[in-house]
Amino acid sequence: MSSSATDLAPHHSNPVATLAEGLLRIAADPSVDPARIRELYAIHREMQADQAKAAFAAALRLMQAEMQTQITAMTADLRTRLEVIDGLREELMDWEMRQDRRGAAVVNRVNQQMGWTT
């Protein structure tokens, strides 16, 4: 491979970095039209913006997936807690009914002993 072919080969897998290096080489050449440099720099900025948007979108997807995992775990925990509370509520209601029955039995017994019938 000749030295000029080596100079044209990309040095990075990142096209934005490769373009930036190329812009620096072009800008150093006094024969290049400044308007052309501005055009190339505008392309470079567009590529940077696209790369930033892609990175943001990827980070957002990761965050959303993590949030969904957390929400799922929290929902499962909440359901478990609500089941425990519901079970305790049912036990309390059963206990209250037993107390009411005992109370009613005492009242009936007192009524019978006193000769009061209902």
N, CA, C and O atoms as CSV, one atom per row, in Angstrom:
chain,resi,resn,atom,element,x,y,z
A,1,MET,N,N,0.849,-1.167,0.000
A,1,MET,CA,C,0.000,0.000,0.000
A,1,MET,C,C,0.897,1.233,0.000
A,1,MET,O,O,1.872,1.304,0.749
A,2,SER,N,N,0.563,2.191,-0.837
A,2,SER,CA,C,1.383,3.398,-0.905
A,2,SER,C,C,1.100,4.298,0.273
A,2,SER,O,O,0.102,4.115,0.971
A,3,SER,N,N,1.966,5.271,0.505
A,3,SER,CA,C,1.790,6.160,1.645
A,3,SER,C,C,0.560,7.035,1.468
A,3,SER,O,O,-0.070,7.387,2.465
A,4,SER,N,N,0.183,7.410,0.225
A,4,SER,CA,C,-1.015,8.237,0.027
A,4,SER,C,C,-2.273,7.430,0.315
A,4,SER,O,O,-3.247,7.984,0.825
A,5,ALA,N,N,-2.279,6.139,0.004
A,5,ALA,CA,C,-3.436,5.298,0.315
A,5,ALA,C,C,-3.568,5.126,1.819
A,5,ALA,O,O,-4.680,5.069,2.343
A,6,THR,N,N,-2.448,5.042,2.511
A,6,THR,CA,C,-2.475,4.929,3.964
A,6,THR,C,C,-3.036,6.194,4.585
A,6,THR,O,O,-3.769,6.127,5.572
A,7,ASP,N,N,-2.702,7.348,4.019
A,7,ASP,CA,C,-3.205,8.623,4.542
A,7,ASP,C,C,-4.716,8.724,4.406
A,7,ASP,O,O,-5.370,9.369,5.226
A,8,LEU,N,N,-5.279,8.094,3.378
A,8,LEU,CA,C,-6.726,8.168,3.152
A,8,LEU,C,C,-7.501,7.160,3.986
A,8,LEU,O,O,-8.703,7.328,4.187
A,9,ALA,N,N,-6.850,6.129,4.470
A,9,ALA,CA,C,-7.535,5.109,5.260
A,9,ALA,C,C,-7.963,5.696,6.592
A,9,ALA,O,O,-7.216,6.461,7.203
A,10,PRO,N,N,-9.177,5.338,7.055
A,10,PRO,CA,C,-9.639,5.884,8.336
A,10,PRO,C,C,-8.783,5.378,9.488
A,10,PRO,O,O,-8.412,4.205,9.546
A,11,HIS,N,N,-8.484,6.285,10.396
A,11,HIS,CA,C,-7.678,5.926,11.564
A,11,HIS,C,C,-8.559,5.538,12.746
A,11,HIS,O,O,-8.070,4.958,13.716
A,12,HIS,N,N,-9.854,5.851,12.676
A,12,HIS,CA,C,-10.788,5.570,13.757
A,12,HIS,C,C,-12.021,4.886,13.194
A,12,HIS,O,O,-12.346,5.040,12.017
A,13,SER,N,N,-12.692,4.142,14.031
A,13,SER,CA,C,-13.967,3.573,13.619
A,13,SER,C,C,-15.083,4.593,13.756
A,13,SER,O,O,-16.193,4.366,13.276
A,14,ASN,N,N,-14.797,5.720,14.410
A,14,ASN,CA,C,-15.769,6.787,14.613
A,14,ASN,C,C,-15.694,7.752,13.429
A,14,ASN,O,O,-14.699,8.459,13.272
A,15,PRO,N,N,-16.748,7.787,12.585
A,15,PRO,CA,C,-16.683,8.649,11.406
A,15,PRO,C,C,-16.599,10.127,11.751
A,15,PRO,O,O,-16.024,10.900,10.984
A,16,VAL,N,N,-17.156,10.541,12.883
A,16,VAL,CA,C,-17.088,11.949,13.280
A,16,VAL,C,C,-15.651,12.329,13.582
A,16,VAL,O,O,-15.195,13.395,13.169
A,17,ALA,N,N,-14.930,11.477,14.295
A,17,ALA,CA,C,-13.523,11.755,14.603
A,17,ALA,C,C,-12.693,11.734,13.327
A,17,ALA,O,O,-11.798,12.563,13.158
A,18,THR,N,N,-12.978,10.798,12.429
A,18,THR,CA,C,-12.248,10.712,11.175
A,18,THR,C,C,-12.484,11.965,10.340
A,18,THR,O,O,-11.543,12.504,9.757
A,19,LEU,N,N,-13.717,12.430,10.275
A,19,LEU,CA,C,-14.032,13.639,9.536
A,19,LEU,C,C,-13.341,14.854,10.152
A,19,LEU,O,O,-12.849,15.724,9.433
A,20,ALA,N,N,-13.304,14.913,11.484
A,20,ALA,CA,C,-12.633,16.033,12.153
A,20,ALA,C,C,-11.146,16.055,11.795
A,20,ALA,O,O,-10.581,17.121,11.553
A,21,GLU,N,N,-10.520,14.891,11.762
A,21,GLU,CA,C,-9.111,14.832,11.374
A,21,GLU,C,C,-8.929,15.283,9.935
A,21,GLU,O,O,-7.990,16.007,9.607
A,22,GLY,N,N,-9.844,14.842,9.084
A,22,GLY,CA,C,-9.781,15.251,7.676
A,22,GLY,C,C,-9.974,16.748,7.529
A,22,GLY,O,O,-9.304,17.378,6.710
A,23,LEU,N,N,-10.869,17.324,8.298
A,23,LEU,CA,C,-11.087,18.766,8.246
A,23,LEU,C,C,-9.832,19.530,8.646
A,23,LEU,O,O,-9.490,20.545,8.039
A,24,LEU,N,N,-9.153,19.034,9.669
A,24,LEU,CA,C,-7.916,19.690,10.091
A,24,LEU,C,C,-6.859,19.654,8.984
A,24,LEU,O,O,-6.152,20.636,8.760
A,25,ARG,N,N,-6.759,18.523,8.300
A,25,ARG,CA,C,-5.792,18.409,7.198
A,25,ARG,C,C,-6.175,19.340,6.052
A,25,ARG,O,O,-5.317,20.001,5.466
A,26,ILE,N,N,-7.480,19.387,5.734
A,26,ILE,CA,C,-7.949,20.234,4.645
A,26,ILE,C,C,-7.754,21.708,4.988
A,26,ILE,O,O,-7.309,22.496,4.153
A,27,ALA,N,N,-8.092,22.076,6.232
A,27,ALA,CA,C,-7.972,23.476,6.649
A,27,ALA,C,C,-6.521,23.953,6.604
A,27,ALA,O,O,-6.262,25.142,6.425
A,28,ALA,N,N,-5.591,23.038,6.765
A,28,ALA,CA,C,-4.167,23.410,6.730
A,28,ALA,C,C,-3.691,23.675,5.301
A,28,ALA,O,O,-2.638,24.281,5.101
A,29,ASP,N,N,-4.451,23.232,4.323
A,29,ASP,CA,C,-4.075,23.415,2.915
A,29,ASP,C,C,-4.553,24.789,2.451
A,29,ASP,O,O,-5.761,25.014,2.386
A,30,PRO,N,N,-3.664,25.702,2.130
A,30,PRO,CA,C,-4.062,27.059,1.732
A,30,PRO,C,C,-4.792,27.111,0.398
A,30,PRO,O,O,-5.425,28.120,0.090
A,31,SER,N,N,-4.721,26.040,-0.408
A,31,SER,CA,C,-5.383,26.064,-1.716
A,31,SER,C,C,-6.872,25.717,-1.645
A,31,SER,O,O,-7.590,25.863,-2.634
A,32,VAL,N,N,-7.343,25.255,-0.469
A,32,VAL,CA,C,-8.749,24.854,-0.327
A,32,VAL,C,C,-9.603,26.094,-0.062
A,32,VAL,O,O,-9.263,26.945,0.760
A,33,ASP,N,N,-10.703,26.165,-0.773
A,33,ASP,CA,C,-11.640,27.284,-0.651
A,33,ASP,C,C,-12.262,27.288,0.753
A,33,ASP,O,O,-12.740,26.248,1.206
A,34,PRO,N,N,-12.268,28.433,1.449
A,34,PRO,CA,C,-12.860,28.503,2.790
A,34,PRO,C,C,-14.352,28.128,2.809
A,34,PRO,O,O,-14.838,27.590,3.803
A,35,ALA,N,N,-15.064,28.404,1.741
A,35,ALA,CA,C,-16.488,28.024,1.672
A,35,ALA,C,C,-16.619,26.502,1.733
A,35,ALA,O,O,-17.523,25.972,2.379
A,36,ARG,N,N,-15.710,25.813,1.058
A,36,ARG,CA,C,-15.722,24.340,1.074
A,36,ARG,C,C,-15.440,23.829,2.494
A,36,ARG,O,O,-16.042,22.849,2.932
A,37,ILE,N,N,-14.539,24.483,3.198
A,37,ILE,CA,C,-14.225,24.088,4.580
A,37,ILE,C,C,-15.463,24.290,5.456
A,37,ILE,O,O,-15.778,23.451,6.300
A,38,ARG,N,N,-16.159,25.409,5.248
A,38,ARG,CA,C,-17.383,25.657,6.024
A,38,ARG,C,C,-18.431,24.586,5.752
A,38,ARG,O,O,-19.097,24.115,6.673
A,39,GLU,N,N,-18.576,24.202,4.487
A,39,GLU,CA,C,-19.542,23.143,4.125
A,39,GLU,C,C,-19.180,21.833,4.831
A,39,GLU,O,O,-20.034,21.159,5.407
A,40,LEU,N,N,-17.903,21.498,4.772
A,40,LEU,CA,C,-17.465,20.256,5.415
A,40,LEU,C,C,-17.635,20.331,6.932
A,40,LEU,O,O,-17.990,19.342,7.572
A,41,TYR,N,N,-17.381,21.501,7.496
A,41,TYR,CA,C,-17.568,21.652,8.941
A,41,TYR,C,C,-19.044,21.532,9.309
A,41,TYR,O,O,-19.370,20.973,10.356
A,42,ALA,N,N,-19.938,22.043,8.473
A,42,ALA,CA,C,-21.382,21.906,8.721
A,42,ALA,C,C,-21.783,20.432,8.694
A,42,ALA,O,O,-22.588,19.982,9.510
A,43,ILE,N,N,-21.219,19.695,7.756
A,43,ILE,CA,C,-21.486,18.240,7.698
A,43,ILE,C,C,-20.970,17.580,8.974
A,43,ILE,O,O,-21.631,16.718,9.554
A,44,HIS,N,N,-19.788,17.997,9.398
A,44,HIS,CA,C,-19.207,17.454,10.641
A,44,HIS,C,C,-20.137,17.710,11.825
A,44,HIS,O,O,-20.384,16.805,12.623
A,45,ARG,N,N,-20.649,18.923,11.945
A,45,ARG,CA,C,-21.558,19.247,13.062
A,45,ARG,C,C,-22.844,18.436,12.977
A,45,ARG,O,O,-23.360,17.987,14.001
A,46,GLU,N,N,-23.367,18.243,11.771
A,46,GLU,CA,C,-24.575,17.419,11.613
A,46,GLU,C,C,-24.309,15.983,12.055
A,46,GLU,O,O,-25.144,15.356,12.706
A,47,MET,N,N,-23.135,15.475,11.693
A,47,MET,CA,C,-22.786,14.110,12.103
A,47,MET,C,C,-22.638,14.023,13.613
A,47,MET,O,O,-23.057,13.039,14.223
A,48,GLN,N,N,-22.041,15.053,14.226
A,48,GLN,CA,C,-21.931,15.067,15.687
A,48,GLN,C,C,-23.315,15.083,16.330
A,48,GLN,O,O,-23.561,14.367,17.301
A,49,ALA,N,N,-24.212,15.894,15.791
A,49,ALA,CA,C,-25.569,15.985,16.341
A,49,ALA,C,C,-26.294,14.651,16.194
A,49,ALA,O,O,-26.968,14.199,17.120
A,50,ASP,N,N,-26.153,14.021,15.024
A,50,ASP,CA,C,-26.792,12.715,14.825
A,50,ASP,C,C,-26.237,11.679,15.799
A,50,ASP,O,O,-26.977,10.862,16.347
A,51,GLN,N,N,-24.926,11.729,16.002
A,51,GLN,CA,C,-24.295,10.787,16.932
A,51,GLN,C,C,-24.786,11.043,18.361
A,51,GLN,O,O,-25.045,10.100,19.108
A,52,ALA,N,N,-24.912,12.301,18.732
A,52,ALA,CA,C,-25.401,12.641,20.074
A,52,ALA,C,C,-26.851,12.202,20.251
A,52,ALA,O,O,-27.223,11.688,21.305
A,53,LYS,N,N,-27.670,12.404,19.217
A,53,LYS,CA,C,-29.075,11.967,19.287
A,53,LYS,C,C,-29.161,10.453,19.443
A,53,LYS,O,O,-29.959,9.945,20.232
A,54,ALA,N,N,-28.335,9.739,18.689
A,54,ALA,CA,C,-28.340,8.278,18.783
A,54,ALA,C,C,-27.897,7.819,20.170
A,54,ALA,O,O,-28.475,6.891,20.735
A,55,ALA,N,N,-26.875,8.470,20.714
A,55,ALA,CA,C,-26.404,8.106,22.062
A,55,ALA,C,C,-27.480,8.405,23.099
A,55,ALA,O,O,-27.703,7.612,24.015
A,56,PHE,N,N,-28.147,9.546,22.957
A,56,PHE,CA,C,-29.222,9.896,23.887
A,56,PHE,C,C,-30.358,8.890,23.802
A,56,PHE,O,O,-30.871,8.439,24.826
A,57,ALA,N,N,-30.755,8.534,22.574
A,57,ALA,CA,C,-31.845,7.571,22.397
A,57,ALA,C,C,-31.489,6.217,23.010
A,57,ALA,O,O,-32.335,5.571,23.629
A,58,ALA,N,N,-30.239,5.792,22.838
A,58,ALA,CA,C,-29.810,4.514,23.417
A,58,ALA,C,C,-29.841,4.583,24.944
A,58,ALA,O,O,-30.296,3.649,25.604
A,59,ALA,N,N,-29.353,5.695,25.500
A,59,ALA,CA,C,-29.371,5.854,26.959
A,59,ALA,C,C,-30.796,5.912,27.478
A,59,ALA,O,O,-31.091,5.359,28.538
A,60,LEU,N,N,-31.674,6.565,26.755
A,60,LEU,CA,C,-33.073,6.657,27.156
A,60,LEU,C,C,-33.729,5.280,27.151
A,60,LEU,O,O,-34.483,4.943,28.064
A,61,ARG,N,N,-33.441,4.483,26.117
A,61,ARG,CA,C,-33.994,3.117,26.073
A,61,ARG,C,C,-33.517,2.286,27.256
A,61,ARG,O,O,-34.299,1.551,27.859
A,62,LEU,N,N,-32.234,2.403,27.591
A,62,LEU,CA,C,-31.697,1.672,28.748
A,62,LEU,C,C,-32.374,2.119,30.039
A,62,LEU,O,O,-32.741,1.295,30.878
A,63,MET,N,N,-32.536,3.438,30.190
A,63,MET,CA,C,-33.166,3.967,31.392
A,63,MET,C,C,-34.622,3.493,31.486
A,63,MET,O,O,-35.087,3.115,32.561
A,64,GLN,N,N,-35.331,3.516,30.361
A,64,GLN,CA,C,-36.727,3.080,30.366
A,64,GLN,C,C,-36.833,1.600,30.717
A,64,GLN,O,O,-37.736,1.201,31.452
A,65,ALA,N,N,-35.925,0.792,30.204
A,65,ALA,CA,C,-35.933,-0.634,30.531
A,65,ALA,C,C,-35.671,-0.840,32.017
A,65,ALA,O,O,-36.325,-1.662,32.658
A,66,GLU,N,N,-34.711,-0.091,32.566
A,66,GLU,CA,C,-34.405,-0.204,33.995
A,66,GLU,C,C,-35.592,0.265,34.832
A,66,GLU,O,O,-35.934,-0.349,35.843
A,67,MET,N,N,-36.215,1.362,34.398
A,67,MET,CA,C,-37.382,1.865,35.131
A,67,MET,C,C,-38.509,0.830,35.103
A,67,MET,O,O,-39.181,0.618,36.112
A,68,GLN,N,N,-38.715,0.191,33.959
A,68,GLN,CA,C,-39.766,-0.821,33.861
A,68,GLN,C,C,-39.474,-1.984,34.797
A,68,GLN,O,O,-40.385,-2.520,35.429
A,69,THR,N,N,-38.204,-2.378,34.888
A,69,THR,CA,C,-37.814,-3.443,35.806
A,69,THR,C,C,-38.122,-3.039,37.246
A,69,THR,O,O,-38.662,-3.829,38.019
A,70,GLN,N,N,-37.775,-1.804,37.596
A,70,GLN,CA,C,-38.029,-1.308,38.950
A,70,GLN,C,C,-39.528,-1.215,39.227
A,70,GLN,O,O,-39.983,-1.590,40.307
A,71,ILE,N,N,-40.286,-0.726,38.272
A,71,ILE,CA,C,-41.743,-0.603,38.453
A,71,ILE,C,C,-42.366,-1.981,38.631
A,71,ILE,O,O,-43.241,-2.166,39.477
A,72,THR,N,N,-41.918,-2.944,37.839
A,72,THR,CA,C,-42.439,-4.307,37.960
A,72,THR,C,C,-42.144,-4.875,39.343
A,72,THR,O,O,-43.014,-5.482,39.968
A,73,ALA,N,N,-40.920,-4.676,39.819
A,73,ALA,CA,C,-40.548,-5.175,41.148
A,73,ALA,C,C,-41.359,-4.475,42.237
A,73,ALA,O,O,-41.833,-5.117,43.174
A,74,MET,N,N,-41.515,-3.166,42.111
A,74,MET,CA,C,-42.273,-2.416,43.117
A,74,MET,C,C,-43.740,-2.826,43.110
A,74,MET,O,O,-44.365,-2.922,44.166
A,75,THR,N,N,-44.292,-3.069,41.925
A,75,THR,CA,C,-45.688,-3.491,41.819
A,75,THR,C,C,-45.884,-4.859,42.462
A,75,THR,O,O,-46.866,-5.084,43.169
A,76,ALA,N,N,-44.948,-5.769,42.216
A,76,ALA,CA,C,-45.031,-7.095,42.830
A,76,ALA,C,C,-44.954,-6.982,44.344
A,76,ALA,O,O,-45.704,-7.651,45.055
A,77,ASP,N,N,-44.056,-6.143,44.841
A,77,ASP,CA,C,-43.922,-5.945,46.284
A,77,ASP,C,C,-45.205,-5.345,46.858
A,77,ASP,O,O,-45.674,-5.767,47.915
A,78,LEU,N,N,-45.763,-4.368,46.162
A,78,LEU,CA,C,-47.005,-3.755,46.626
A,78,LEU,C,C,-48.140,-4.770,46.655
A,78,LEU,O,O,-48.922,-4.798,47.606
A,79,ARG,N,N,-48.236,-5.598,45.628
A,79,ARG,CA,C,-49.287,-6.630,45.604
A,79,ARG,C,C,-49.128,-7.587,46.779
A,79,ARG,O,O,-50.113,-7.966,47.414
A,80,THR,N,N,-47.890,-7.977,47.067
A,80,THR,CA,C,-47.640,-8.874,48.192
A,80,THR,C,C,-48.076,-8.215,49.497
A,80,THR,O,O,-48.725,-8.846,50.330
A,81,ARG,N,N,-47.720,-6.953,49.668
A,81,ARG,CA,C,-48.107,-6.237,50.886
A,81,ARG,C,C,-49.624,-6.106,50.998
A,81,ARG,O,O,-50.186,-6.249,52.084
A,82,LEU,N,N,-50.282,-5.834,49.876
A,82,LEU,CA,C,-51.742,-5.717,49.901
A,82,LEU,C,C,-52.398,-7.061,50.224
A,82,LEU,O,O,-53.421,-7.102,50.907
A,83,GLU,N,N,-51.822,-8.147,49.741
A,83,GLU,CA,C,-52.349,-9.475,50.077
A,83,GLU,C,C,-52.217,-9.737,51.574
A,83,GLU,O,O,-53.128,-10.293,52.187
A,84,VAL,N,N,-51.097,-9.345,52.163
A,84,VAL,CA,C,-50.892,-9.512,53.608
A,84,VAL,C,C,-51.916,-8.674,54.369
A,84,VAL,O,O,-52.537,-9.149,55.320
A,85,ILE,N,N,-52.087,-7.418,53.939
A,85,ILE,CA,C,-53.057,-6.540,54.606
A,85,ILE,C,C,-54.463,-7.106,54.475
A,85,ILE,O,O,-55.233,-7.083,55.435
A,86,ASP,N,N,-54.804,-7.613,53.296
A,86,ASP,CA,C,-56.128,-8.182,53.090
A,86,ASP,C,C,-56.335,-9.407,53.981
A,86,ASP,O,O,-57.412,-9.603,54.543
A,87,GLY,N,N,-55.292,-10.225,54.101
A,87,GLY,CA,C,-55.391,-11.395,54.986
A,87,GLY,C,C,-55.587,-10.979,56.437
A,87,GLY,O,O,-56.392,-11.576,57.152
A,88,LEU,N,N,-54.853,-9.956,56.877
A,88,LEU,CA,C,-55.014,-9.462,58.247
A,88,LEU,C,C,-56.409,-8.871,58.455
A,88,LEU,O,O,-57.009,-9.044,59.515
A,89,ARG,N,N,-56.921,-8.173,57.439
A,89,ARG,CA,C,-58.268,-7.604,57.537
A,89,ARG,C,C,-59.312,-8.708,57.693
A,89,ARG,O,O,-60.237,-8.594,58.496
A,90,GLU,N,N,-59.151,-9.770,56.918
A,90,GLU,CA,C,-60.089,-10.890,57.026
A,90,GLU,C,C,-60.007,-11.546,58.400
A,90,GLU,O,O,-61.033,-11.893,58.985
A,91,GLU,N,N,-58.785,-11.718,58.919
A,91,GLU,CA,C,-58.631,-12.293,60.256
A,91,GLU,C,C,-59.283,-11.405,61.303
A,91,GLU,O,O,-59.936,-11.902,62.220
A,92,LEU,N,N,-59.113,-10.107,61.173
A,92,LEU,CA,C,-59.724,-9.176,62.114
A,92,LEU,C,C,-61.251,-9.247,62.043
A,92,LEU,O,O,-61.925,-9.229,63.073
A,93,MET,N,N,-61.786,-9.327,60.840
A,93,MET,CA,C,-63.242,-9.420,60.691
A,93,MET,C,C,-63.764,-10.717,61.312
A,93,MET,O,O,-64.797,-10.718,61.981
A,94,ASP,N,N,-63.042,-11.821,61.088
A,94,ASP,CA,C,-63.441,-13.094,61.695
A,94,ASP,C,C,-63.399,-12.991,63.221
A,94,ASP,O,O,-64.302,-13.469,63.907
A,95,TRP,N,N,-62.349,-12.368,63.743
A,95,TRP,CA,C,-62.227,-12.207,65.190
A,95,TRP,C,C,-63.387,-11.373,65.727
A,95,TRP,O,O,-63.970,-11.709,66.758
A,96,GLU,N,N,-63.725,-10.278,65.026
A,96,GLU,CA,C,-64.832,-9.433,65.469
A,96,GLU,C,C,-66.148,-10.201,65.467
A,96,GLU,O,O,-66.967,-10.049,66.373
A,97,MET,N,N,-66.342,-11.026,64.443
A,97,MET,CA,C,-67.582,-11.819,64.391
A,97,MET,C,C,-67.633,-12.804,65.548
A,97,MET,O,O,-68.691,-13.008,66.142
A,98,ARG,N,N,-66.486,-13.423,65.877
A,98,ARG,CA,C,-66.462,-14.344,67.011
A,98,ARG,C,C,-66.777,-13.598,68.302
A,98,ARG,O,O,-67.504,-14.099,69.160
A,99,GLN,N,N,-66.218,-12.388,68.432
A,99,GLN,CA,C,-66.495,-11.591,69.631
A,99,GLN,C,C,-67.974,-11.236,69.703
A,99,GLN,O,O,-68.571,-11.296,70.778
A,100,ASP,N,N,-68.569,-10.869,68.580
A,100,ASP,CA,C,-69.991,-10.540,68.553
A,100,ASP,C,C,-70.835,-11.743,68.946
A,100,ASP,O,O,-71.816,-11.610,69.677
A,101,ARG,N,N,-70.443,-12.938,68.447
A,101,ARG,CA,C,-71.189,-14.148,68.798
A,101,ARG,C,C,-71.063,-14.438,70.290
A,101,ARG,O,O,-72.036,-14.809,70.947
A,102,ARG,N,N,-69.847,-14.263,70.816
A,102,ARG,CA,C,-69.652,-14.486,72.256
A,102,ARG,C,C,-70.478,-13.478,73.050
A,102,ARG,O,O,-71.122,-13.819,74.042
A,103,GLY,N,N,-70.444,-12.239,72.590
A,103,GLY,CA,C,-71.237,-11.212,73.273
A,103,GLY,C,C,-72.720,-11.538,73.232
A,103,GLY,O,O,-73.428,-11.384,74.227
A,104,ALA,N,N,-73.178,-11.983,72.086
A,104,ALA,CA,C,-74.596,-12.337,71.946
A,104,ALA,C,C,-74.930,-13.530,72.837
A,104,ALA,O,O,-76.014,-13.585,73.417
A,105,ALA,N,N,-73.997,-14.494,72.951
A,105,ALA,CA,C,-74.238,-15.661,73.805
A,105,ALA,C,C,-74.322,-15.232,75.264
A,105,ALA,O,O,-75.166,-15.734,76.006
A,106,VAL,N,N,-73.453,-14.305,75.688
A,106,VAL,CA,C,-73.497,-13.811,77.070
A,106,VAL,C,C,-74.815,-13.105,77.329
A,106,VAL,O,O,-75.440,-13.320,78.367
A,107,VAL,N,N,-75.242,-12.271,76.403
A,107,VAL,CA,C,-76.515,-11.545,76.563
A,107,VAL,C,C,-77.667,-12.537,76.654
A,107,VAL,O,O,-78.558,-12.378,77.488
A,108,ASN,N,N,-77.655,-13.555,75.808
A,108,ASN,CA,C,-78.723,-14.561,75.857
A,108,ASN,C,C,-78.721,-15.305,77.185
A,108,ASN,O,O,-79.782,-15.550,77.759
A,109,ARG,N,N,-77.543,-15.666,77.676
A,109,ARG,CA,C,-77.441,-16.376,78.941
A,109,ARG,C,C,-77.958,-15.501,80.096
A,109,ARG,O,O,-78.704,-15.972,80.954
A,110,VAL,N,N,-77.554,-14.227,80.105
A,110,VAL,CA,C,-78.024,-13.312,81.152
A,110,VAL,C,C,-79.540,-13.174,81.057
A,110,VAL,O,O,-80.229,-13.204,82.077
A,111,ASN,N,N,-80.050,-13.029,79.876
A,111,ASN,CA,C,-81.503,-12.907,79.694
A,111,ASN,C,C,-82.234,-14.135,80.220
A,111,ASN,O,O,-83.275,-14.014,80.867
A,112,GLN,N,N,-81.693,-15.310,79.946
A,112,GLN,CA,C,-82.328,-16.534,80.424
A,112,GLN,C,C,-82.279,-16.616,81.943
A,112,GLN,O,O,-83.259,-16.987,82.590
A,113,GLN,N,N,-81.110,-16.261,82.508
A,113,GLN,CA,C,-80.982,-16.358,83.959
A,113,GLN,C,C,-81.870,-15.352,84.654
A,113,GLN,O,O,-82.372,-15.604,85.750
A,114,MET,N,N,-82.062,-14.228,84.025
A,114,MET,CA,C,-82.910,-13.193,84.630
A,114,MET,C,C,-84.381,-13.451,84.316
A,114,MET,O,O,-85.279,-12.810,84.862
A,115,GLY,N,N,-84.591,-14.398,83.432
A,115,GLY,CA,C,-85.987,-14.673,83.076
A,115,GLY,C,C,-86.504,-13.758,81.991
A,115,GLY,O,O,-87.702,-13.709,81.716
A,116,TRP,N,N,-85.610,-13.053,81.395
A,116,TRP,CA,C,-86.014,-12.170,80.280
A,116,TRP,C,C,-85.867,-12.959,78.995
A,116,TRP,O,O,-84.766,-13.415,78.685
A,117,THR,N,N,-86.833,-13.119,78.311
A,117,THR,CA,C,-86.740,-13.853,77.038
A,117,THR,C,C,-86.943,-12.858,75.909
A,117,THR,O,O,-87.677,-11.875,76.012
A,118,THR,N,N,-86.271,-13.164,74.861
A,118,THR,CA,C,-86.394,-12.267,73.697
A,118,THR,C,C,-87.165,-12.915,72.603
A,118,THR,O,O,-87.368,-12.311,71.550
